Structure formats: C-alpha cells, structure tokens
Amino acid sequence: MKKNLMLAVGVLLMFGAMTSVVCAEPGQGMSKMMHGGQGMPIMDEGKGMSMEDMFFKNAKMIYSLQEDLGITEEQLNKIKDAKIALKKDLIRKEAELDIVMVDMMALMQSDEPHGEMMKDLIDKKYDVKKEKAKRVVDACMSLKEILTEDQKGKMKEMKKGMMKKHMSK
C-alpha cells in the first residue's frame, strides 16, 4: 500500500513539473494546441502582430504590388533571398529552443536537484530568443534597404489607403 502511494505521489509530482514547464512558456500549452501547433500568431504579451509576421506580410505585399511600386527583378530576387535566409534561420532557432526545452524536461524529471544547470538552460533559452528577435529585425531592415525612397513612399500611401478602406467597413 505504501509503495503504491509513493508511486502515485511520484507520478503526480512528475506530471506537475512537466505541466508547469510547458505552460510557463507563452505560445505553448493550450494556445499551441488550439492554433494548429503554431501558438497564437501574436507577440508574447498577447498584443499586436509579431515581427516575423510583419516581415513576411510586407514581403508578400511588395510581391503583390510589384508593378504598382516599380519593383525590379533584382529587387525581387533580393527579397526572395532575404525570405529564404530568414526562414532557414528561424527554423534553426526553433530547433535550438526545442532542444533546450527537451534538456529542461529531462532535468525536471531527474531525481537529483540540478538548479544551476536549469538556470543555465533558462539563460540559453532566452539568449536564443534574443538572437531570433534580432535576426528578424535585421531582416525587416534589409527589406527596407532593398526598396528605393520612392517605392517606400508609394508603399506607405498604399498601406494608408488599405487601412482607410478596411476601417470604413
């Protein structure tokens, strides 16, 4: 009886530890399950569009308005290359984050305390997130550098027109 009770308590503690780590991360847990494994397409605090989304949305907008904006073939190729490079880097960063989470889960399930190792993994996790955010900002800036001043102005005006049209509905 005592052995079964200890086993039940151990299972509950392990389940609680796993749940707390998974649910402590924004975009994980129920949010991730309810949105097709992607998490909510918003920033960590639950407001606005993420920088990644803004980059890909702007790139798509440039493609769709290429004739109106006077985008050259060379500019389109640079945009395509920037999109591909960013996508690859984001995949790598997400894989790094997944590995850190697996390592954290393994430590949480261990019988021995690993406080310092866990703290190091938390630091690693947020270092990777910081690198990821900086990489997205670099991609957004490179997108702006590809366009001429005239093209940026036209795009800004087109966005304003789209916003007014959307707001009047």
Buried (B, 14 or more C-beta within 10 A) or exposed (E): EEEEEEEEEEEEEEEEBEEEBBEEBBBBBEBBEEEEEEBBEBBEEEEEEBBBBBBBEBBEBBBEBBEEBEBEEEBBEBBEEBBEBBEEBBEBBEEBBEBBBEBBBEBBEEEEEBEEBBEBBEEBBEEBBEBBBEBBEBBBEBBEEBBEEEBEEBBEEBEEEEEEEEEEE
